Amino acid sequence: MEFGVPREVRDLEMRVGLAPSGVLSLVKAGHTVYVESKAGLGAGFSDEVYREAGAQIVYSAAEVYGRSDVVAKLSRPTEEEHRLFRPGQMIFSFLHLSVASPDLFEALAEREITAVAYEMIEDDDGQLPVLVSASQVAGRFTPTIAGQLLRSDRGVPGQKQGRGILLSGIPGVPPAAVVILGGGTLGTNAAGAFMGLGAEVTVLDRNLSKLKYIDERFNGRVTTMFANNFNIQRAVKFADVLIGAVLIPGQRAPILVSRDMVKSMRPGSVIMDFSIDEGGCVETSRPTTLRDPSYILEGVVHYCVPNMTSVVARTTSYAVTNAALPYLRALGEYGLISAIYRESALRRGINLYQGGLADPDVAAALGREVTAHLPEDGGAR
């Protein structure tokens, strides 16, 4: 099978769809991998490293898309990439179709693409292995960004100025209060990272099993609260840093924090809404970019960068490659139909099959009907 890795084209997107280790694995399995020249530079991978791994270097995105049966990328395809889709091919990527511009869905449908959303590949036990890999990176990196946003010298005083709080505090001066909405992978990793720096951490979730796990994992050093409206309102008010880490796969994130709640926060407090990929869980959130990552609204600093892990592009590219590779290899070894029955997680990640909507949650989020049904096993099991 022929796989393709195009260079990501979104502004300051430095991650790459497959690290050289993934290319080597596919090549050793007998497949061809086309990598666009300079696709890995942002993550520190030269063309020569890819050549040594067995990749064929090509010099345009059009050639990658034109030659490949399967395209592996990280960032959601842009409008300029839509015209490059080869009819009938497969695309693996973080798609977030429930909040994407309609033109992406239309391009996928028109060219009869089978689209696999990394954020919806789901194991039988409910784990989201590819999303988990990216969420681990995001969660552990979050305190680094939060500490910067809290600084007193950020931007113009009165416009982009944090509270001037040290996350850890010092003897005699209390640490920052960090409130995390969502006890999933990102929220749990963020809790551990903030706690390790000495911050006071509170995690809210509606799943009591997750709260029990967090309590046991951190030996009671992280405060847990049930995520009802009353508790969210209380916690938001005392937060120096508020983390939105809510996810419902295939659906828009629910708004848990209203504008009035944001108004109750102290000036210079920080909101980091990582649910922005799915529309955001804070009413005042809107997508930002790495070039202009934050803004002030209601006196509160907002950071809502969908691809924030791009600033640690090498780690993220390796992490996603490690998680996605088993599904790419299964696809190459067995073909699509057999692979999706051998790997049930892969089957759950298919948003569109040959251009037709195949996932009911995504269809509902888009206000459309399911129009494609995956074919029968054909003896794969």
C-alpha positions in Angstrom: 0.0 0.0 0.0 1.1 3.6 -0.6 1.1 6.0 2.3 1.7 9.8 2.1 2.9 12.4 4.6 2.3 16.0 3.4 3.9 19.0 5.0 1.4 20.7 7.3 0.4 24.2 6.0 -1.5 25.8 8.9 0.3 28.8 10.3 3.1 27.8 12.7 2.1 24.1 12.5 5.3 22.3 13.1 4.1 18.8 13.8 4.3 16.0 11.1 1.9 13.2 10.4 4.5 10.4 10.8 7.8 10.5 12.5 10.7 8.6 10.8 10.2 5.7 13.1 6.7 5.2 11.7 7.9 5.4 8.2 10.6 2.8 8.8 7.9 0.4 10.3 5.7 0.8 7.3 8.5 0.4 4.8 9.8 -2.7 6.5 6.3 -4.1 6.2 6.6 -3.8 2.5 4.7 -0.5 1.9 5.8 2.7 0.1 5.8 6.0 2.0 5.9 9.3 0.2 7.1 12.2 2.4 6.9 15.8 1.1 10.2 17.6 1.3 10.7 19.6 4.5 7.5 18.0 6.1 9.4 17.1 9.2 11.7 20.2 9.7 9.5 21.8 12.3 9.8 18.7 14.4 13.5 18.3 13.8 13.4 15.6 11.2 15.4 16.3 8.0 14.6 14.8 4.6 17.8 12.7 4.9 16.5 11.1 8.1 13.3 10.2 6.2 15.3 8.8 3.3 17.4 6.7 5.7 14.1 5.3 7.1 13.1 4.3 3.5 10.8 7.2 2.6 10.6 8.5 -1.0 10.9 12.3 -0.8 8.6 14.2 -3.2 8.6 17.9 -3.7 4.9 19.0 -3.6 1.8 18.2 -1.6 0.0 17.5 -4.9 2.4 14.6 -5.5 1.9 13.2 -2.0 -1.9 13.3 -2.4 -1.8 12.1 -6.0 0.3 9.0 -5.3 -1.0 7.9 -1.9 -3.8 5.5 -1.0 -3.6 6.7 2.6 -2.6 10.2 3.7 -1.4 10.5 7.3 -1.4 14.0 8.8 -2.1 15.8 12.1 -3.7 19.1 11.5 -7.2 19.3 10.0 -6.9 19.8 6.2 -7.1 23.4 5.0 -9.1 24.7 2.0 -6.0 24.7 -0.1 -5.5 21.0 0.6 -9.1 20.1 -0.3 -8.5 20.3 -4.0 -5.6 17.9 -3.7 -7.7 15.0 -2.3 -7.5 12.0 -4.6 -10.9 10.5 -5.2 -11.4 7.3 -3.1 -8.4 7.7 -0.9 -8.2 7.5 2.9 -7.2 10.4 5.2 -6.1 9.9 8.8 -6.1 13.2 10.8 -7.5 15.0 13.7 -10.7 16.2 12.0 -13.2 17.5 14.6 -15.9 17.7 11.9 -18.6 18.7 14.4 -17.1 22.2 14.5 -15.1 22.3 11.3 -16.1 24.6 8.4 -18.7 23.0 6.2 -16.3 23.1 3.2 -14.1 20.3 4.7 -17.1 17.9 5.0 -18.2 18.9 1.5 -14.7 18.2 0.0 -14.4 14.9 1.8 -17.9 13.9 0.5 -17.4 15.1 -3.0 -14.2 13.2 -3.5 -15.6 10.0 -1.8 -12.9 10.1 0.9 -12.8 7.6 3.7 -11.9 9.9 6.6 -10.6 8.5 9.9 -10.7 11.0 12.8 -7.8 10.4 15.2 -9.9 11.8 18.1 -12.6 9.2 17.6 -10.5 6.0 17.3 -11.8 4.2 20.4 -10.8 0.9 22.0 -13.3 -1.6 23.4 -12.7 -0.3 26.9 -13.6 3.3 25.9 -10.0 4.6 25.6 -9.1 6.9 22.8 -5.5 5.9 22.1 -4.4 8.5 19.6 -6.2 11.4 21.3 -4.7 10.2 24.6 -1.2 10.5 23.2 -1.7 14.1 22.2 -3.7 14.9 25.4 -0.8 13.6 27.6 1.5 16.0 25.9 -0.9 18.9 26.2 -1.7 18.2 29.9 1.9 18.0 30.9 2.9 21.1 29.0 0.0 23.2 30.2 1.7 24.6 33.4 4.6 26.0 31.3 2.1 28.1 29.3 0.0 29.0 32.4 3.0 30.3 34.2 3.8 32.6 31.3 0.2 33.9 31.0 0.2 34.7 34.8 3.2 37.0 34.5 2.8 40.7 35.3 4.8 41.8 32.2 2.7 40.1 29.5 1.7 42.5 26.8 0.3 46.0 27.6 -0.6 46.6 31.2 -4.4 46.5 31.6 -4.8 44.6 28.4 -2.8 41.4 28.4 -1.5 41.3 31.9 -1.6 38.3 34.3 -2.1 38.3 38.0 1.6 38.1 38.7 1.3 34.9 40.6 4.0 32.2 40.9 2.3 28.8 40.4 4.2 27.2 43.3 4.0 30.2 45.7 6.7 30.4 48.4 6.8 30.0 52.2 4.3 32.6 53.5 2.7 33.3 50.1 0.1 30.8 48.8 0.4 29.1 45.4 -1.9 29.5 42.5 -5.3 27.9 42.6 -5.8 25.8 39.5 -9.2 24.5 38.5 -9.6 21.8 35.9 -12.9 21.0 34.2 -12.6 17.4 33.1 -10.9 14.4 34.6 -9.9 12.7 31.4 -6.3 12.2 30.1 -5.6 15.9 29.5 -7.1 16.9 32.8 -5.4 14.2 34.8 -2.0 14.9 33.3 -2.4 18.6 33.8 -3.4 17.9 37.4 -0.2 15.9 38.0 2.0 18.6 36.3 0.5 21.5 38.3 0.6 19.5 41.5 4.3 18.7 40.9 5.0 22.5 40.7 3.2 23.0 44.0 0.0 24.6 42.8 -3.3 23.9 44.6 -5.3 21.8 42.1 -9.0 21.1 42.0 -10.6 18.7 39.4 -14.3 18.6 38.5 -16.0 15.8 36.6 -19.4 14.2 36.4 -17.9 10.7 36.4 -17.4 9.6 40.0 -15.1 6.8 38.9 -12.7 9.3 37.3 -12.7 11.4 40.5 -12.0 8.3 42.6 -9.1 7.4 40.3 -7.7 10.9 40.5 -8.0 10.9 44.3 -6.2 7.6 44.6 -3.5 8.4 42.0 -2.5 11.6 43.7 -3.0 10.3 47.3 -5.7 12.9 48.1 -3.4 15.8 47.2 -5.7 16.9 44.4 -9.2 18.1 45.5 -12.0 16.6 43.5 -15.5 18.0 43.1 -18.6 16.7 41.3 -19.2 18.9 38.2 -22.6 20.3 38.7 -23.5 23.9 38.0 -23.3 24.9 41.6 -19.8 23.5 42.1 -18.5 24.8 38.8 -19.7 28.3 39.7 -17.9 28.2 43.1 -14.7 26.8 41.6 -14.4 29.2 38.7 -14.7 32.1 41.1 -11.6 31.2 43.1 -9.5 30.0 40.1 -6.3 31.7 39.2 -6.0 29.3 36.3 -9.1 27.6 34.8 -8.5 24.7 32.5 -11.2 23.5 30.1 -10.6 19.8 29.3 -14.1 18.5 28.4 -14.6 16.1 25.5 -17.6 14.2 24.1 -16.2 12.4 21.0 -17.9 13.5 17.8 -20.0 16.2 19.5 -19.6 19.8 20.3 -18.3 20.5 23.8 -21.0 21.6 26.2 -20.7 25.2 27.6 -20.0 24.7 31.3 -18.7 28.2 32.1 -21.0 31.2 31.3 -19.9 34.7 30.7 -21.3 35.7 34.1 -19.0 33.1 35.7 -16.0 34.5 33.8 -17.0 38.0 35.1 -16.7 36.6 38.7 -13.1 35.7 38.2 -10.4 38.0 39.5 -8.7 40.4 36.9 -5.7 38.8 35.3 -6.8 35.2 36.0 -6.2 32.8 33.1 -8.6 30.6 31.1 -7.0 27.8 29.0 -9.8 26.2 27.0 -8.5 23.0 25.4 -12.0 22.0 24.5 -11.7 24.6 21.7 -11.1 21.8 19.2 -14.8 20.9 19.8 -16.1 24.4 20.1 -15.0 25.3 23.6 -16.6 24.8 27.1 -16.4 28.4 28.1 -18.9 30.9 26.7 -16.2 33.6 26.1 -13.8 31.3 24.3 -12.9 31.6 20.6 -10.1 29.9 18.7 -6.7 31.6 18.8 -3.4 30.9 17.1 0.2 30.4 18.2 1.0 33.7 16.5 -1.6 35.5 18.6 -2.5 33.0 21.3 -4.3 35.1 24.0 -6.8 37.9 24.5 -8.5 39.6 27.3 -12.2 39.4 27.8 -14.1 40.4 31.0 -10.6 41.2 32.5 -9.5 37.5 32.1 -6.7 36.2 29.9 -8.0 33.6 27.5 -5.8 31.1 25.7 -7.6 28.9 23.2 -5.0 27.5 20.7 -6.3 24.3 19.1 -2.8 23.1 18.0 -0.9 24.1 21.2 1.2 20.9 21.1 2.8 22.2 17.9 5.3 24.1 20.1 6.6 20.7 21.3 6.3 19.3 17.8 8.9 16.5 18.1 7.4 14.9 21.2 3.9 15.2 19.8 4.8 13.8 16.4 6.4 10.8 18.1 3.5 10.3 20.5 0.9 10.4 17.7 2.9 8.1 15.5 3.3 5.5 18.2 -0.4 5.5 18.8 -1.6 5.6 15.2 0.9 3.2 13.7 -0.9 -0.1 14.7 -3.9 1.0 12.8 -1.9 2.1 9.7 -0.1 -1.2 9.7 -3.3 -3.1 10.0 -4.7 -1.2 7.1 -1.6 -1.9 5.0 -1.6 -5.6 5.9 -5.2 -6.5 5.6 -6.9 -3.8 3.5 -9.6 -1.5 4.8 -12.5 -4.0 5.2 -10.6 -6.7 7.0 -8.7 -4.1 9.1 -11.7 -2.4 10.5 -13.1 -5.7 11.7 -9.7 -6.9 13.2 -9.3 -3.5 14.8 -12.6 -2.4 16.2 -11.1 0.9 17.4 -10.3 1.8 13.8 -13.9 1.1 12.7 -15.1 3.5 15.4 -12.8 6.2 14.0 -14.4 6.3 10.5 -16.4 9.5 10.1 -16.9 9.1 6.4 -16.8 6.0 4.3 -16.3 6.6 0.6 -17.7 10.1 1.0 -20.8 9.1 3.0 -21.4 10.0 6.6 -20.8 6.8 8.6 -20.7 8.0 12.2 -24.1 8.7 13.9 -22.7 11.2 16.5 -20.9 13.2 13.8 -24.0 13.1 11.6 -26.2 14.4 14.5 -23.7 17.2 15.3 -23.8 18.3 11.7 -27.6 18.0 11.5 -27.4 15.4 8.8 -28.3 11.7 8.3 -26.0 8.7 8.2 -25.6 8.0 4.5 -23.0 5.2 4.5 -22.8 1.9 6.2 -19.6 0.0 6.5 -19.5 -3.3 4.5 -19.7 -6.7 6.1 -16.7 -8.5 7.4 -16.1 -10.6 4.4 -14.3 -13.3 6.4 -11.8 -11.1 8.2 -12.5 -12.7 11.6 
